[in-house]
Amino acid sequence: MNADRNLQLLGIAKKAGMLAVGGDAVCTAAQTGKARLVISAIDAAPGSLRRARYATEIGRAQHVTVPYTKFELGSVVGRGSPGTIAVLDTGLAAGFVSKLAETDPERYGDAAKKLAEKADALAKKRRSAK
């Protein structure tokens, strides 16, 4: 996997205002239904992981633990070393997870499929509204 490409996608999401960064912001975004994907760093604290999983269950977002450290995620989003990040855009979330699924389909394939289906449904809805 080209980690730089996937991390660049998170950078694009940050610039577009489509990320929530840090535990409280991520949980709020997930619980209010704004988060499409919650990303946990590979070295996130166990409590952060539990909190992220719980929040995604309430808000029906996907949750993945990625092969990036808090430092790597923080360097992309320009904020410390967050254990969790939420992607607020369906298309960006689907793109991010699909890149992960290319190299590890067993671990990320289900989340990639679900997000791709949501992105397709959203695109169809937008086309029919025009």
VOVOSE-483112 format. One record per residue (C-alpha): chain; z, x, y; residue in three letters. Coordinates in nm, 4 decimals. Layout:
! residues N
REC   kette         up       east      north   rest
REC       A          Z          X          Y    ALA
...
***
This chain:
! residues 130
REC   kette         up       east      north   rest
REC       A     0.0000     0.0000     0.0000    MET
REC       A    -0.0745     0.1217     0.3457    ASN
REC       A     0.2669     0.0714     0.5007    ALA
REC       A     0.1392     0.1530     0.8490    ASP
REC       A    -0.1051    -0.1400     0.8395    ARG
REC       A     0.1604    -0.3885     0.7416    ASN
REC       A     0.4032    -0.2537     0.9958    LEU
REC       A     0.1280    -0.2742     1.2584    GLN
REC       A     0.0958    -0.6435     1.1792    LEU
REC       A     0.4643    -0.6827     1.2631    LEU
REC       A     0.4028    -0.4960     1.5879    GLY
REC       A     0.1266    -0.7423     1.6752    ILE
REC       A     0.3582    -1.0320     1.5964    ALA
REC       A     0.6242    -0.8796     1.8231    LYS
REC       A     0.3803    -0.8416     2.1123    LYS
REC       A     0.2687    -1.2025     2.0636    ALA
REC       A     0.6283    -1.3245     2.0787    GLY
REC       A     0.6137    -1.4377     1.7177    MET
REC       A     0.9187    -1.2522     1.5822    LEU
REC       A     1.2880    -1.3232     1.5792    ALA
REC       A     1.4843    -1.0015     1.5362    VAL
REC       A     1.8369    -0.9596     1.4045    GLY
REC       A     2.0710    -1.1752     1.1987    GLY
REC       A     2.1648    -1.4466     1.4474    ASP
REC       A     1.8140    -1.4922     1.5893    ALA
REC       A     1.6621    -1.4982     1.2406    VAL
REC       A     1.9117    -1.7528     1.1083    CYS
REC       A     1.8597    -1.9780     1.4096    THR
REC       A     1.4815    -1.9593     1.3733    ALA
REC       A     1.5002    -2.0298     0.9995    ALA
REC       A     1.7507    -2.3135     1.0227    GLN
REC       A     1.5547    -2.4880     1.3002    THR
REC       A     1.2300    -2.4651     1.1042    GLY
REC       A     1.0586    -2.2188     1.3384    LYS
REC       A     1.0552    -1.9264     1.0954    ALA
REC       A     0.7721    -1.9109     0.8445    ARG
REC       A     0.8815    -1.5875     0.6794    LEU
REC       A     1.2111    -1.4033     0.6780    VAL
REC       A     1.1826    -1.0345     0.6022    ILE
REC       A     1.4802    -0.8314     0.4842    SER
REC       A     1.4787    -0.4527     0.4861    ALA
REC       A     1.5243    -0.2768     0.1548    ILE
REC       A     1.8539    -0.1356     0.2807    ASP
REC       A     1.9862    -0.4559     0.4408    ALA
REC       A     2.3529    -0.5272     0.3784    ALA
REC       A     2.4320    -0.7708     0.0961    PRO
REC       A     2.5842    -1.0151     0.3460    GLY
REC       A     2.2674    -1.0098     0.5549    SER
REC       A     2.0602    -1.0830     0.2456    LEU
REC       A     2.2797    -1.3787     0.1478    ARG
REC       A     2.2687    -1.5174     0.5003    ARG
REC       A     1.8895    -1.4809     0.5190    ALA
REC       A     1.8385    -1.6509     0.1825    ARG
REC       A     2.0649    -1.9387     0.2790    TYR
REC       A     1.8917    -1.9886     0.6143    ALA
REC       A     1.5474    -1.9923     0.4536    THR
REC       A     1.6581    -2.2532     0.2012    GLU
REC       A     1.7665    -2.4821     0.4848    ILE
REC       A     1.4536    -2.4268     0.6928    GLY
REC       A     1.2093    -2.4005     0.4014    ARG
REC       A     1.0794    -2.0590     0.5032    ALA
REC       A     0.9810    -1.7892     0.2578    GLN
REC       A     1.2093    -1.4887     0.2158    HIS
REC       A     1.1046    -1.1446     0.0982    VAL
REC       A     1.2770    -0.8102     0.0742    THR
REC       A     1.0276    -0.5457     0.1775    VAL
REC       A     0.9947    -0.1786     0.0837    PRO
REC       A     1.0758    -0.0737     0.4404    TYR
REC       A     1.4089     0.0466     0.5743    THR
REC       A     1.5942    -0.0978     0.8713    LYS
REC       A     1.4904     0.2113     1.0662    PHE
REC       A     1.1208     0.1545     0.9867    GLU
REC       A     1.1401    -0.2106     1.0892    LEU
REC       A     1.3346    -0.1215     1.4015    GLY
REC       A     1.0779     0.1370     1.5077    SER
REC       A     0.8072    -0.1295     1.4989    VAL
REC       A     0.9973    -0.4023     1.6810    VAL
REC       A     1.1591    -0.1644     1.9281    GLY
REC       A     1.5119    -0.2737     1.8595    ARG
REC       A     1.7737    -0.0718     1.6761    GLY
REC       A     1.7701    -0.1121     1.3013    SER
REC       A     1.7515    -0.4822     1.2152    PRO
REC       A     1.8204    -0.5810     0.8568    GLY
REC       A     1.6232    -0.9025     0.8992    THR
REC       A     1.3204    -1.0199     1.0951    ILE
REC       A     1.1588    -1.3631     1.1045    ALA
REC       A     0.7863    -1.4182     1.1559    VAL
REC       A     0.7292    -1.7419     1.3477    LEU
REC       A     0.3534    -1.7752     1.2966    ASP
REC       A     0.2121    -1.9009     0.9669    THR
REC       A    -0.1085    -1.6940     0.9802    GLY
REC       A     0.0711    -1.3699     1.0617    LEU
REC       A     0.3298    -1.4387     0.7912    ALA
REC       A     0.0563    -1.5100     0.5359    ALA
REC       A    -0.1304    -1.1926     0.6303    GLY
REC       A     0.1802    -0.9789     0.6042    PHE
REC       A     0.2818    -1.1057     0.2607    VAL
REC       A    -0.0728    -1.0997     0.1256    SER
REC       A    -0.0883    -0.7265     0.2011    LYS
REC       A     0.2363    -0.6785     0.0081    LEU
REC       A     0.1032    -0.8889    -0.2797    ALA
REC       A    -0.2056    -0.6674    -0.3107    GLU
REC       A     0.0111    -0.3846    -0.4411    THR
REC       A     0.2934    -0.5819    -0.6013    ASP
REC       A     0.1652    -0.9265    -0.7034    PRO
REC       A     0.4576    -0.9931    -0.9345    GLU
REC       A     0.7106    -0.9543    -0.6554    ARG
REC       A     0.5185    -1.1021    -0.3595    TYR
REC       A     0.2464    -1.3177    -0.5165    GLY
REC       A     0.4366    -1.6470    -0.5079    ASP
REC       A     0.5339    -1.6128    -0.1414    ALA
REC       A     0.1788    -1.5046    -0.0538    ALA
REC       A     0.0338    -1.8080    -0.2304    LYS
REC       A     0.2705    -2.0524    -0.0595    LYS
REC       A     0.2089    -1.9058     0.2854    LEU
REC       A    -0.1691    -1.8978     0.2320    ALA
REC       A    -0.1597    -2.2665     0.1368    GLU
REC       A     0.0401    -2.3483     0.4511    LYS
REC       A    -0.2001    -2.1456     0.6670    ALA
REC       A    -0.5024    -2.3212     0.5121    ASP
REC       A    -0.3481    -2.6640     0.5621    ALA
REC       A    -0.2674    -2.5826     0.9237    LEU
REC       A    -0.6232    -2.4588     0.9858    ALA
REC       A    -0.7704    -2.7778     0.8335    LYS
REC       A    -0.5400    -2.9897     1.0483    LYS
REC       A    -0.6509    -2.8049     1.3626    ARG
REC       A    -1.0188    -2.8406     1.2725    ARG
REC       A    -0.9873    -3.2139     1.2109    SER
REC       A    -0.8071    -3.2625     1.5434    ALA
REC       A    -1.1087    -3.1314     1.7364    LYS
***
